[in-house]
Amino acid sequence: KEEYAFEQDELSILSVFENNVRIALENERLIRESVEKERYKNEMLLARNMQQKLLPQKIPSIFNYSIAAFSIPATEVGGDYYDIVKLKNGDDCILIADVSGKGITAAFYMAQLKGVVLSKALESNSVVELLCNINSVLYKKIESQMFITMSAVTINNNNNEIHIARAGHMPFLLKSPQKVDKIIRKGIGIGLAKESFFNSNIEEINIDLKDDDYLIMFTDGLNEIRNKDGLEFGFD
């Protein structure tokens, strides 16, 4: 309607061209995002493989006892950790821990925890001493909003007695042929309090395991699994 305006045919051609360019640009953006997501996924899988190697690759044999463990991260990486170490007095010590939070940050602190456990186990003669030594190293070394829950068990082969302690972790489950007991003792999470308060709020107890008794240690990922109706499994 104006001088020098586009003809309708020209506008139709430009419109088709615009659509093609828009589609090409959108495809390029999607391809770029796909490549970035694939790179991120590969890095996460690599991190997961590296983290899995921090867990025991083989469960050692302990006379008179049968031990089994497994870990399936809810995401590529996480903060769950378990280990079997030797204490200073030669006792075998089984540990399980859960770093608060998820993802890379939890995985980083899980790797840091592994190093602290290996070093402090050589200086500790009991489960309580080990947990206290770990807290003394990590308190104020981790972010204020982060903490670690942990349980520990030592085995005495001479009399079938085990010693257990927990630092704010999930309860132990003691399964006998007749019943299942939930064992909860005093203890707060690692990294939440200074030595004096932490050390005075942790408790060690001894349990005489009978034949066919099971001691079960787990993180909250187990009881919080949801069924097909979206309900958590819970402790029952």
C-alpha positions in Angstrom: 0.0 0.0 0.0 3.1 2.2 0.1 5.7 3.1 -2.4 8.6 0.7 -2.5 6.7 -1.9 -0.4 7.2 -5.6 -0.7 5.0 -7.5 -3.1 2.8 -10.3 -1.6 4.8 -13.0 -3.3 8.0 -11.5 -1.9 6.5 -11.5 1.6 5.5 -15.1 1.2 9.0 -16.1 0.2 10.5 -14.1 3.1 8.0 -15.8 5.5 9.1 -19.3 4.3 12.7 -18.3 4.6 12.1 -16.9 8.1 10.6 -20.2 9.2 13.5 -22.2 7.8 16.0 -19.9 9.6 14.1 -20.1 12.8 13.9 -23.9 12.7 17.6 -24.1 11.8 18.5 -21.8 14.8 16.3 -23.8 17.1 17.9 -27.1 16.0 21.3 -25.7 16.5 20.4 -24.6 20.0 18.9 -28.1 20.8 22.0 -29.8 19.4 24.3 -27.6 21.5 22.2 -28.3 24.6 22.2 -32.0 23.8 26.0 -32.1 23.5 26.4 -30.2 26.8 24.0 -32.5 28.6 25.8 -35.6 27.1 29.2 -34.1 28.3 27.7 -33.5 31.8 26.3 -37.0 31.9 29.6 -38.5 30.9 31.4 -36.5 33.6 28.8 -37.6 36.2 29.2 -41.2 35.2 33.0 -40.9 35.5 32.6 -39.3 38.9 30.2 -42.1 39.9 32.7 -44.8 38.8 35.5 -43.0 40.7 33.3 -42.7 43.8 32.4 -46.4 43.7 36.1 -47.2 43.7 36.3 -45.4 47.1 34.1 -48.1 48.5 35.6 -51.6 49.4 36.0 -53.5 46.2 36.2 -56.7 48.2 34.7 -57.4 51.6 37.5 -59.0 53.8 36.8 -62.3 55.5 36.4 -62.1 59.3 36.5 -65.3 61.2 33.1 -66.4 62.6 31.3 -63.7 60.8 29.6 -63.3 57.4 29.6 -59.7 56.0 27.8 -58.3 53.0 27.3 -54.8 51.7 25.9 -52.9 48.7 25.4 -49.4 47.6 23.1 -48.1 44.8 23.2 -44.2 44.4 19.9 -42.5 43.9 21.7 -40.2 41.5 25.0 -40.4 39.6 26.9 -39.4 42.8 26.0 -39.1 46.4 27.1 -39.0 50.0 26.7 -42.6 51.2 29.8 -44.4 52.4 30.8 -47.7 54.0 34.1 -49.3 54.8 35.9 -51.9 56.8 39.2 -50.8 58.5 41.6 -52.1 61.1 41.9 -50.1 64.3 45.1 -49.5 66.2 44.5 -52.5 68.5 43.9 -54.8 65.5 40.1 -55.0 65.8 38.1 -55.0 62.6 35.8 -52.0 62.4 32.8 -51.7 60.0 31.6 -48.2 59.2 28.6 -46.7 57.4 28.0 -43.0 56.9 25.8 -40.5 55.1 26.8 -37.0 54.1 23.9 -34.6 54.2 22.7 -33.4 50.9 23.1 -34.9 47.4 25.2 -34.5 44.3 28.8 -33.3 43.8 29.1 -31.5 47.2 28.1 -34.7 49.2 30.4 -36.8 47.0 33.3 -34.4 47.7 32.9 -34.7 51.4 32.4 -38.5 51.1 35.9 -38.7 49.5 37.3 -36.4 52.2 35.7 -38.6 54.9 37.4 -41.7 53.4 40.8 -40.2 53.9 40.1 -39.1 57.5 38.8 -42.6 58.4 41.9 -44.3 57.0 44.2 -42.0 59.0 42.3 -41.9 62.3 41.6 -45.6 62.4 45.3 -46.1 63.0 45.1 -43.9 66.1 41.9 -45.3 67.6 41.2 -48.3 69.8 37.4 -48.2 69.9 34.4 -47.2 68.0 33.8 -44.2 70.2 37.4 -43.1 70.0 37.3 -43.3 66.2 34.1 -41.3 65.9 35.4 -38.6 68.2 38.7 -38.4 66.3 36.9 -38.1 63.0 34.7 -35.3 64.4 37.7 -33.5 65.8 39.2 -33.3 62.3 36.1 -32.4 60.3 34.5 -30.0 62.8 34.7 -26.5 61.2 36.4 -28.1 58.1 33.1 -28.6 56.3 30.4 -26.0 55.4 28.2 -25.0 58.2 25.0 -26.4 56.6 26.7 -29.8 56.0 27.2 -32.7 58.5 27.8 -36.4 58.4 26.0 -39.2 60.2 28.0 -42.3 60.9 27.7 -45.7 62.7 30.6 -47.9 63.6 30.9 -51.6 64.8 34.0 -53.4 66.1 34.2 -57.2 66.3 35.8 -59.2 69.1 36.3 -62.7 67.8 37.2 -64.1 71.2 33.7 -64.0 72.7 31.3 -63.1 69.8 30.9 -59.7 71.2 30.5 -56.6 69.1 30.8 -52.9 70.1 28.6 -50.4 68.4 28.3 -46.6 68.5 26.4 -44.1 66.3 27.0 -40.4 65.5 23.4 -39.4 64.7 23.0 -42.1 62.1 20.1 -44.4 61.4 19.4 -47.0 64.1 21.0 -50.4 64.0 18.6 -53.3 63.4 19.4 -56.5 65.3 17.5 -59.5 63.8 17.3 -62.7 65.8 15.2 -65.7 64.8 12.4 -64.5 67.0 12.2 -60.7 66.5 13.9 -57.5 65.2 15.1 -54.9 67.6 15.8 -51.3 66.7 18.9 -50.1 68.6 19.3 -46.3 69.1 22.0 -44.9 71.3 23.2 -41.3 72.1 25.2 -39.6 69.4 25.1 -36.5 67.2 26.2 -35.9 63.6 29.8 -35.3 62.8 30.7 -31.7 62.1 27.8 -30.3 64.2 29.5 -29.7 67.5 33.0 -29.1 69.0 34.9 -31.9 70.6 33.8 -31.4 74.2 30.1 -31.5 73.4 30.4 -34.2 70.7 32.5 -36.5 72.9 30.2 -36.2 75.9 27.1 -37.1 73.8 28.3 -40.4 72.2 27.7 -43.8 73.7 29.2 -47.3 73.1 27.3 -50.5 73.9 28.3 -54.1 73.7 26.1 -56.8 72.1 26.6 -60.5 72.4 25.7 -61.9 69.0 24.1 -65.4 68.9 24.2 -67.9 66.1 21.9 -66.7 63.3 21.7 -63.1 64.6 22.0 -60.4 62.0 23.1 -56.8 62.6 21.9 -54.5 59.8 23.3 -51.0 59.1 21.8 -48.8 56.5 21.3 -45.2 55.3 18.0 -43.4 55.0 17.9 -44.1 51.3 16.7 -47.6 52.3 13.7 -46.8 54.5 12.7 -43.8 52.3 12.3 -45.9 49.1 8.8 -45.4 47.9 6.5 -48.1 46.7 4.2 -47.9 43.6 1.7 -45.9 45.6 4.3 -43.3 46.5 4.5 -44.4 50.2 7.8 -44.7 51.9 8.8 -48.2 53.0 9.6 -47.0 56.5 11.1 -49.1 59.3 8.3 -51.6 59.5 
